Structures are given as C-alpha cells and as structure tokens.
Amino acid sequence: MEWKQNYYEELIQKLDGFTRKFYINKLIRGSLYFVGLMTLVFVIFNVLEGQFYFGKDVRKFFFFTFIGASAFSAFKWIATPLMSYFNLGKLISHEEAAVIIGKHFSNVEDKLLNVLQLKSQSVNYTDRSLIEASIQQKANDLKPVPILSAIDYNKNRKYIRFALIPLSLLMGIFVIAPSMIKDSTKRIIQNDQEFKKAAPFSFELSEKELLVPQGDDYKLSIDITGSALPNEVFIEIDQLQYRLKKENSSQFTYVFNNVQQAQNFKLVSGDISSENYLLKVAMNPVLSSLRARIDYPDYTGVKDESIENSGDMTVPAGTKILWTMDAQHTDGMYYRVGNQSSKQPLHQSAESSFQFSYKAMKDEPYVLFLKNKYFEKFDSLRYSIAVIPDQYPQINVQNFEDSTDASIIYLSGDASDDYGLSDLRLNYTVSAKDGKISKTNAVKVDLQKNKSSVFRHILDLNEIGILPGEKISYYFEVWDNDGVNGAKSTKSSILDKKLASPEELAKEEDKNNEEIKDELEDALSEAQKLQEKIDQFREKIREKKDIEWQNKKDLERLMDQQNELLNQFENAKKKFNENLNKQEQFSNPDEKLLNKQEQLKNLFNETMQNEIKDLMDKIQQLMQELNKDKALEMSEQMKDKSEDFKKEMERLKELFKQLEVEKNIKDQIEKLRELANRQDEVKEKTEKKEHSPEELKKMQEDINKKLEELKKKQEDIMKKNAELEKSNKVADQKKNMEDAKKKTDGAKDKLDKKDNDGASKDQKDGAEKMNEMADQMEKEMESGDQEQQEEDIKVLRQLLENLVTVSFEQEALTADFSKTDNQTNRFTNLIKEESRLKGNFKIIQDTLEALSKRVVEIQSFVAEKVSEINSNFKTSIELLEQRNNRDASVNQGRIMKNLNDLAVMLSETMNKKQKDCNSNCNKPGNKACKKPGKGAKPGKKGKVPSDKIAEGQKNLTEEMKKMHDQIKGKSGQGGSSKEFAEMAAKQAQLRKMLEDLQKEKKEQGNGSSELQKAIDDMNKNEKQLVNKQLDNETLRRNQEITTRLLESDRAEREREFKEERQSETGTKIARKFPPGLEEYLKQRQAEVEWYQQVSPDLRPFYKKLVENYFHGMKKQG
C-alpha cells in the first residue's frame, strides 16, 4: 500500500509546485502592470506640470497621488504574489488549483478535483480501502499529466506593451525635452516651494568650481543660452543687486573684490532668477600670534622680557631670541635668516604652534613661510632684526685752572656707556722745551661702574714735577664692560698745559701791568664823566616838580655807566691778583715787597664798590616810588661816594705804579747779578778752553742778547720812575750799561779772532760792571726807601698832632654851642669857627691823601673815616645855620669820635712804619739809616690775640673806675677833656684791633658772634667817652666785654687743640675742589638729571636714544 500512497503525495507535490509557479506568473504580470501604470502616471503628471506650472496644492496632489498609487500597485501586483510565493498570507487551495488545471487540460477535467474530494471524504469512513484504491487509480492516471505546464510564462509577453509604451513615451520626452521631466519632477517633489515658469533662457557658469583664495578678487563669467537673451543681468548678494558687466550678447562678468569669506549669490534678470550659488573661499595660512622670548646678555643688566605680535625688533648684540608662533589654516611653517639659501622647518610644538630660536649678532632680515592644502606655494612674512652693537663708551671732560695756583688743574667729567663702565685712567706725558718726552704715566681714577659716572680729579703739576717751560699733555681713557666682544675703550681729547718760562712770565706780567694801568686810567676818566652826569641828573630832578619817566631813564644810564666803571675796576683787580699768584708760584720776591703787594691787594679788595652798588639800588627804588626829596638826598650821597671811589682809584693807580717800579728795580738787580754769574762761568770756560770756539761764541752771544734786553728794561724803569708823582732815587745807569755792553761785545769780537785770553779779560770786566750796577742800584734803593720811611713817619706824626688839635677844638666848640643862645652874634661867630675848623681838616685831608698815594700801609678805612668826618662837618654846619643845636651837637659828637678813630688808625700806621724803619736800621751794613727818634716797640707779627685785647680792655676798665671814683668824689665834676680823649683813643684802638681779629676769623670761616657783640659794646663806650659820659652802665659793659674776650680766647684755644690733634692723624691733607666750582658742577649735574626721566617701560633702543640726547646736553654744559 505504500507505493499507492506515494502516487497521491507526488500528486500533491505537483500541485504545490503549480501554486508557486502560479504566483511567480502573477508577480511577473503585476510588475509589468506596475511599471506601465506608474510610468504612465509619472509622464502624465510631469507633462501636466511642465505645461501648466501648477501651484503647490496641485503639485502636492500629484506627489501624494503618485506615492499612493505606487504603494497600492506595488502591494497589489508585487508584494502580494511575492508573499504568497513564500507561503505568507492567503494562498489558493488544492481544489482551486485542480480547477485551474482541469480547465487547462481537457483530458483531466474533473479527475484531479475528484481525487482530492475522495481523499477528503475518506476520513469519514472506517474502511477506506476501496476509496483509497479509487484514489490511487485516479492518481496513477493523472501521473502523466504535466501539471506545471499549465502556467506558461510566455503568455506574459502580451503584457509587456503595457510597460513598454509608457517607458518609451518617457524616454522620448526625456530625449526631446529633458527639462520637462527633470524640472517638473523637481517641482512636484519640492511641492512646498513656489516655482516660476521656466524662462526662455538659462544661466550657465563658466567655472565648474566656485573657489577663490582669501583676500583675492574673483571674476565670475556667465554664459546665457536660450531662445531670447536678456539685455542686462544682475547678481543678488545679501538681498542687494549689482549689475553685471556685459561682455557680449551672451556673456556677462562680475568681479568679487577682496573676498574674505564664502558668499551666497544668485543671478537675476527681470522676473527670472537662477538657483542659489556658493562662492567658496580657500583660506590663506595666517599667523595669528607671534611671541618672542628675549634673553639679553647678562652684562647688559637688561631684564629678560617677552614681546607679542612684533616681528621686527631691536636688540643688543648677543641676545638670544626664542619665537613661538600660532597659525591658523596652516599645515607647515619654515624660516630663513639672512642670506641662507634654503628654508628650515620650524619645530611644531603643538597642533598649530611652531618654534625656533636665534642668537642675534648683526642686522639681518628673517622670513617666515606658511602653507596649507590650498596653497602649495609658500606665503611669506618678512621681518627684520636690528642689532644694537655694544657702543664705545663716551667721555666728556672739562678742565678748570685754579686762578690762585697755575700748577693746579681741576678736571671734571662724565663717562657713560650703553651698558656699563669698567675702568678709567688718566694718561699724561711731559715734554721738555725741545719736544723730547721726559715722563709718561697712567693714573687710575675712581669710577662708579654703572652706565654713567661723574668723576673728579685734581692734576697737581708740582707733584708731577713739571719745570717752567715744560708742557704736559693729558687725556682720559675709559673702558666699557662689553661681555661679547671684550672691553672697548674711548679716549678723551688731548689737553695741553705749558708752564711759562721765566722770560714769558716776565713779559706776561709787564703786559698785565700795562693793562691794569690802562683799566685804572679809563676808570678814572669814566669816574670824572660820571661825576658830571650825576650833577646834571641832580639839577634835572631839582628843576622838576615830580619825577618823570625821562628821569628814570637818565638814572638807568647812570647806573649802566657806574656798572661799566666798576667792571673796569674789577678787571684791573683780577689782573693784579693774577700777577700776584704767578709771582708766588714761579718767583721768590723778598718779604718786604711781598708785604706791600699783599697790602695793595687788600686795598683793591676793600674799595667801596659794593657800597656804591647798594646806593644805586636804593636810588632806583626811590625813583620808582617817586620820592623826589629822598632821591636827591641819596644822589648827593652817590656823588660823594663816587668822588671817594675816584680818589681811591687814583691812590691805587699811584701805589701800583710805585710798586711796579720797585719790583722792576729789584728784578733788574737780580737779573744783573744772575747774568754776571753766567758771564763768570763763560769766562772760566773760555780760560780752560773746554768748549769749541763756536760754542763759546754762542754762549757769549746769548749773554750779549740778555744784556741788551736788560739795557732796554733799565730805560723802561727810568721812564716809569719819572712818571711817578714822587719818583724814587734811582741813578741813571746808562753809562754803566754802555760800559758793560762794550766789554761783552769786545769779548765776542775776540772770540771771533780766537783770542781767548783777551776775551776772558773782557768777560771778567763785563761781569764786574754788572755786579757794580746791581750793588749801586740796591744801595740807592735801600737808602731812598729808608729816607722815605723817615719822611712818612714825620708826616704821620704831624698829622696826628693836627688831628688831636682839631678834636680838642671841636670839643671846645661843642661846649660853647651848648652854652650860647642861637639868636646871638656869638652863635654866628661860633658857626664861622666851625667852618674854619672844617677848613683846617681839609688841609689834613689833602696831606693825608698825598701821603696815602705812597704809603700803602694806610688802610682804605682811613678814606672812609675822612669822608664821614667831612659829611659830619657839612651836616653840623647846616644844622647850626638852621639853629638846630640838639642835632648839630649829635653830629659834632660824631666828628670827635671819627677824629679819634682816624687818629688811632694813623697811630697804628705810624707805629708799624717806625717798627719797619728800626728793623731796617738794625740790619748789618745799613749805613743809610738815620735815627728817626723814639717809636713804638716792634710788636708781634699778625693780629693781636683776644686775650691780649682782653688784658688791654681790663686795664682800660681800671682807668675808667678811677675816673668814675674821682667824678663821684668831686660831686659829679672831674676828669679833663684830655683824659676822656685819651681813654676814647685807647678804646678805639682796642676796638680796631678786635675788628681786625674778627675780620681775619671771618676770612677763615670762624667768625664769632660774641666778638661782634664785644665790638658793638666797645663802640658804645667810645661814643660815651667822646661825650665825656661815664656811669655804672659803662663799667658793667666793660666787664661784659672782658668776659666775652676771655671766653672767645678759650674757645679759640680749644679749636686749635682739636685741629692739632686731627693733624696728627695724617700730615698730608687731600686737596679738594673749590666750593664754588663744586657747587657749579653739582648744579649742572642736577639740571641734566632732572630732565633725564627715562621711563623704565622704554625698549632698549629708545632708552639709548634718550641717553644719547642727555649726553649731548652734558657736552653743551
């Protein structure tokens, strides 16, 4: 039975195969239906859209209808058969398949269906063998039937037309009008956008890729195609339209300038616009930041720093630089320094960061190269490194010669360097008269090792050992601290100093002497003119009711003339001091001449030029205040002062001329003896024949030349002596000079003839003649000086007697005035007596002025006292004429006091002259001295110490006490006028001694306020004694004076003791710059430093510029 069963199973398998083929056939046919239908719908929708340009709603309907139809058709005709093929979903049954097969095969008809029905009915029977047999038989009968052939795939060919026709239509349209398909499909798909109807032309871009390098210009070219071409085309950028340039009928262009970023645009012509385009930008490689770490050389002292975004830089030589750069859009960086042929890659420290380092030694450019994928060619950035080489140090030197000592040179300077100084030396060479170098040396000078330093040095030519006539050349050399190339040095300009030879000094002294006399002569002439103009000025003021502007201008001219007069005097004084300084340094005048020169110097310094200046200032102030009366009064004083000043200049001029002659005579004596000695030396050489005749002849010629010069000098001395108001007793040496000249000339002639013996004899005679002239001149000078001393002492003694007489007469007159009624004839007669007394004093004044022109010891203070006495006489007479007894009495008291003061001064001068005269008489061999009579004993040289003055004041106090007691004992009467006058004179003498001591202390910087108080108290005592007043207050004041003097003496001793102790610590005191010069240099330095405010934020290059500027300022200073 098993084989029978297999027939049925086989039949079922064939039915299943038929079912599968059935669905495959449906799938094929459905696919053809789907393709044909969807293509047709696609074509219809596109044609309709292409023709009518529907709105969004219709296009949405088309779109979604097409999608729905496609989905439905696909499901029905493709998805359903496909699922049935894979037994998914509902399938046809075997019976339905049998029906289909039976319809296909006529011999089968219902057989296959019957088999299936029998099989289904067999289930209801218990005995199924008959039925199964029937089934097997029928199945066996159907076995030969090819069931699968009932499905014929070829029959589907007739359905291909349903797909092929729509596809052919689609292809035809696509070929003929592709835009109809493409544009319509695009619009249907993009159904939410509005589309305009296709234009009759289209825009075509010449470039396929819209790409431009950043920052470049981009030229856009447009080609127009279509049936109708537009006349103009616009480009729309950021909703703004710009006209394109028309190249021809179908081509337009537009230029995008400096493109920095991507740009959207579209083309527009009328209502027609193109699609949106995008111009892309190829980004350039960009250096976004540049940082440099600058490592300055250590020796510069400059702090390391970092700078940003500055490629160009200025640095000192030897600086190490590390660059760190950040770049954008950059794939790689390279660099090249200077003239390198190849580029070097930079080290990439991070994704977009690069580094490289370099040591700067000279000015060089460097280039950075950047690249990226867009730019294979390198983009370059050019920078430069400016290197500041270590500059040579700079030095500026000023030299100041000591006006009081020609052998001292004060050197001040400043040295500077861009980074620091290391050493400073003073180099000098000494050369003799013939130019040969005799000494060379280098002296280390203290220097602050900073960028700049001020230095001081004192060059002492005596310490170096330079002789007269030699020259020193010197310069400074300064080194810097260059740590890269080694220390460099700079030398200052070479300065020279030549010490004058004795001959040059003598010529210069003579020249100065002539200039001094000329200056004094001009000053006297100006003084005379000034006197006349002062008179004119006073007359103009007196005539005017008020002071006018023109009067002020006249006063200004007077002041200018007065200042010019004072300047001339100052020039004369300056040249006189120059002469004295040079004499002290290069010659050894005898003590007597030196004392006279010093006294004359004091007279120059003690003139009343400062008083005149003060008076002029007061007059100008009064003129500004329009005070006519006061101005007249002060101008009268100015006239008197100018007259006194004129007299002082006349005296100075005469004293100077006298001193000049005296010095010339002494120099002539010395030079004659020196030349005589040289002649003796040449005589000995001539006798010994140690030198050749030519050499001997040359030596003799030199002596003859010197003698000729001395002969001319002797003539000049005699001429100048004759010009003096009272000439010196100097015999004319003309004959002796001629005799000596004949002998020396004869010696030369005999040397020419090789007659050494004859020449030696003439040389001996010539030397003796020179010595004879020197001895004669010296004796005449000593004799004349001694006679003059005696005559001067005699005149001084007579002047003193006359002064005492005038003083007593004035005292008697003052007493008579106090007892006489001012309305009586006696009072008028007394005024005449006062005028007579004034006339008597004028005689004393004239004698004193004549004497002062030859006696240098008479101080300028004497002239001031004479002027005060004249002023007091004048004022007293005027007051007496006005019957103003009280004020007149005060002025008369001043007359007596000033007369006493004047007597004290002249007494001191006489005592000094007497001492000098006695001293000269005591010299061995001095036969010219006559005994002048008793004089004061020689006193101690110098100022009287305060303890001696205190002792004298104490003795005077004892005398005053005795006088005071006598007055008390006689009921207020006692003490003669002579006794009061003697005590007043003693008090004046002590006061004068104390004033001299105070003046000396002030000059040394040790002035005492206690001494000044004592001087003031002495002055009060003197006035009281002149007025014959003596009371307890006077005695008490005397006691205070004595106490102050003793305290001052003790303080002075303590000071001297301290100085002595300090001097024990070192015998050599370092020489210092004069205070005035030191102050000037400090002030100049302070001015430059005040302006030199260099900001610490400045870069080294700019700091250097500022420092150079201020160095120039210092040079100008």
Sequence and secondary structure as in RCSB ss.txt:
>XXXX:A:sequence
MEWKQNYYEELIQKLDGFTRKFYINKLIRGSLYFVGLMTLVFVIFNVLEGQFYFGKDVRKFFFFTFIGASAFSAF
KWIATPLMSYFNLGKLISHEEAAVIIGKHFSNVEDKLLNVLQLKSQSVNYTDRSLIEASIQQKANDLKPVPILSA
IDYNKNRKYIRFALIPLSLLMGIFVIAPSMIKDSTKRIIQNDQEFKKAAPFSFELSEKELLVPQGDDYKLSIDIT
GSALPNEVFIEIDQLQYRLKKENSSQFTYVFNNVQQAQNFKLVSGDISSENYLLKVAMNPVLSSLRARIDYPDYT
GVKDESIENSGDMTVPAGTKILWTMDAQHTDGMYYRVGNQSSKQPLHQSAESSFQFSYKAMKDEPYVLFLKNKYF
EKFDSLRYSIAVIPDQYPQINVQNFEDSTDASIIYLSGDASDDYGLSDLRLNYTVSAKDGKISKTNAVKVDLQKN
KSSVFRHILDLNEIGILPGEKISYYFEVWDNDGVNGAKSTKSSILDKKLASPEELAKEEDKNNEEIKDELEDALS
EAQKLQEKIDQFREKIREKKDIEWQNKKDLERLMDQQNELLNQFENAKKKFNENLNKQEQFSNPDEKLLNKQEQL
KNLFNETMQNEIKDLMDKIQQLMQELNKDKALEMSEQMKDKSEDFKKEMERLKELFKQLEVEKNIKDQIEKLREL
ANRQDEVKEKTEKKEHSPEELKKMQEDINKKLEELKKKQEDIMKKNAELEKSNKVADQKKNMEDAKKKTDGAKDK
LDKKDNDGASKDQKDGAEKMNEMADQMEKEMESGDQEQQEEDIKVLRQLLENLVTVSFEQEALTADFSKTDNQTN
RFTNLIKEESRLKGNFKIIQDTLEALSKRVVEIQSFVAEKVSEINSNFKTSIELLEQRNNRDASVNQGRIMKNLN
DLAVMLSETMNKKQKDCNSNCNKPGNKACKKPGKGAKPGKKGKVPSDKIAEGQKNLTEEMKKMHDQIKGKSGQGG
SSKEFAEMAAKQAQLRKMLEDLQKEKKEQGNGSSELQKAIDDMNKNEKQLVNKQLDNETLRRNQEITTRLLESDR
AEREREFKEERQSETGTKIARKFPPGLEEYLKQRQAEVEWYQQVSPDLRPFYKKLVENYFHGMKKQG
>XXXX:A:secstr
 HHHHHHHHHHHHHHHHHHHHHHHHHHHHHHHHHHHHHHHHHHHHHHHHHHH   HHHHHHHHHHHHHHHHHHII
IIIIHHHHHHTT S    HHHHHHHHHHH TTTTTHHHHHHHHHHHGGG S  HHHHHHHHHHHHHHTTS GGGG
S GGGGGGGHHHHHHHHHHHHHHHHH HHHHHHHHHHHHTTTS      SEEEEES SS EEETTS EEEEEEEE
ESS  S  EEEETTEEEE EEEETTEEEEEE S  S EEEEEEETTEE   EEEEEE   EEEEEEEEEE  GGG
T   EEEES   EEEETTEEEEEEEEEES SEEEEEETT SS EE EEEETTEEEEEEEE S EEEEEEEE SS 
 S EEEEEEEEEE     EEEEEEEEETTEEEEEEEEEEEE SS EEEEEEEEEEE TTS EEEEEEEE     S
SEEEEEEEEEHHHHT  TT EEEEEEEEEE  TTT   EEE   EEEE   HHHHHHHHHHHHHHHHHHHHHHHH
HHHHHHHHHHHHHHHHHHSSS  HHHHHHHHHHHHHHHHHHHHHHHHHHHHHHHHHHHHHH    HHHHHHHHHH
HHHHHTSTHHHHHHHHHHHHHHHHTT HHHHHHHHHHHHHHHHHHHHHHHHHHHHHHHHHHHHHHHHHHHHHHHH
HHHHHHHHHHHHHT S HHHHHHHHHHHHHHHHHHHHHHHHHHHHHHHSSS       HHHHHHHHHHHHHHHHH
HHTT HHHHHHHHHHHHHHHHHHHHHHHHHHHHHHHHHHHHHHHHHHHHHHHHHHHHHHHHHHHHHHHHS TTSH
HHHHHHHHHHHHHHHHHHHHHHHHHHHTT TTS HHHHHHHHHHHHHHHHHHHHHHTT HHHHHHHHHHHHHHHH
HHHHHHHHHHHHHHHHHHHHHTSTT               SS   HHHHHHHHHHHHHHHHHHHHHHHHTTT   
 HHHHHHHHHHHHHHHHHHHHHHHHHHHTT   HHHHHHHHHHHHHHHHHHTT   HHHHHHHHHHHHHHHHHHH
HHHHHHHHHHHHHTT S       HHHHHHHHHHHHHHHHH    TTS HHHHHHHHHHHHHHHHH 
